[in-house]
Amino acid sequence: MYKKVLVPLDGSGRAEVILPHVEELAHHCEAKVIFLQVIEPVPVQVVPDGYVSDVRVDATSQESVINVAQSYLDGLRGEFRQKGIQAKSFVEQGPVVKTIINVAEREGVELIAMASHGRSGLSRVFYGSVAAGVLNRVARPLLLIRAEGVV
């Protein structure tokens, strides 16, 4: 049924709650797994310039974050390959929800599988919800697992 499954991760234990489900699904459907971590550029210096702010990103720090993310995904890809599951990985930069959807379309995935971090209250308002953003904008099946109580 599903031949390609996109698994967006952020490196947290909460996000990894989805992995056993993806592993079982991949074995059952003989699906290829595509791991994705999206890095949002983090402004490190804001310098007022009249009415306009100049936001700068530290390129060295950004490169370091990307390298850590790629190593993390390479490890997961290796684990899945050892279990006989075809896997590949991408580290992309940009807005998280939009990038997840763009990669899903580009790679032709039939399913996006991810954990919901279960934020509520002000943290949900402040940080938003990646899972809700994807759910409201994606035109393909979405497997969500709630990751409550996991650090």
N, C-alpha and C positions, 0 to 999 in steps of 0.2 A: 504494500500500500504506500508506504513512505520510502522513497529511495534516497532522499537527502534531508538531513535534519540539522538546522542551525541552532547552536547552543551559545547564546550570549552569556558571558561570565564577567565578573568584576574582581575575581581573585579572592572573594570572601567565602567562608564556610557556608554562609547562608545561600549563596548562589550555587554552590556545589551540591546542594540537596537534590538537584535535578539529575545529577550524573548517574546514579544507579538506574533511574527510570529510562534515561537515554540509552544506557548500555543494554538493558533488556529489550527495549524497542529496536535498537540497531541489530541485535542478534536475531530477533524474531522476523524483522522485515528485510534483513540483509541490507540495511541502509548505511550510507556514508554519513559520517558525523563531521560537521564543520564548526569548530570552536571559534568564537569571536570575543575579543575584548576591545571595547571602544574607549579611547583616551580623549577626554575633553581638554583642550588647551587651558592651562591654569594661569591666569594673569598674576604676575608676581610684583608688578610695580605699576601704580597708577599715578600719573603725573598730570596735574591740572594745567591746561593751556587755554586760558580765557574761558570760553564757554564749552570747550570740547576737552574730553579726557583722552589722554594717550595711554592705551593699555599695551604693555609689553609682556612678552612671554620669554622666560629664560630657556633658550634653545638647548643648553646643556642638560638642564633638569628634565626637560621634556624628552630628550633622547634617552636619558637614564630610565625614565618611567616606561617608555616604549620597550626598551631592552628587557626590563624586568617582566613586563607583560608577555613578551614573546617567549622568554624562557619558561614562564609558567605554562603557557599554552603548549609549548613543545613537549613539556613533561606529560601533560594530559594526553596529547596526541600519541606519544610513545606508549603510555599505559593502555590506551584503547587498541592500538595496533598489536600489542602483545596479546590482547584478548581476541584477536582475529577480526577487529572492526576497522574498516577503512576510515581514516580521519585526516583532516587537514585543519590548518588554523590561520587566522588573520588577526592582526592588530591594526585597527583603523583609528583615525582621528576625526573628531567632529561631534556634533550633537548626538547624544546616545540613541534616542528613539529613531531619529531620522536615519542614522547610520545603520542601525540594525535592519530597518526596513529596506534600505538601499542594498545592503549585502544579501539579504534574502532574495530580492528580485534579481540581482546580478548573478547569483549562484544557482538560481532556479530551485530553491528548496521548497519542499512540500509541507514542512512543519517547522515551526519555531518552538523550541522547548526551553523554558526558563523558570526560575524560582521567583516567587514574589516575596519580597523582604517583609511584607506585612506591616509597613509603617502606618501609623495613624496619627490623628491630631495635627499639631503644628509641624512635626517633622515631615509629614506627608505634604502639607501645604508648602513648606519651605523647599524640600528636595524634589517634590513631585513624585510620580510613580512611573518608573520605566515600564513595568508590566502593563499598567493601565494605558500608558501612551501607545505602546505597541498594539494592545488589544483594540484600541479605538481607531487605529490607522492601518492595520494590516488586512490584506485580502487573502489570507490563507489560514489554515488551522494553527492554533496556538495551544500548546500544552503548558499549563501553569501548575506549579506545586508550591504550596504555601510553606515558607521556611521559618516558622515560628520557633523561638527558643534556641536557635542555633546561633553561635557567635561567628 
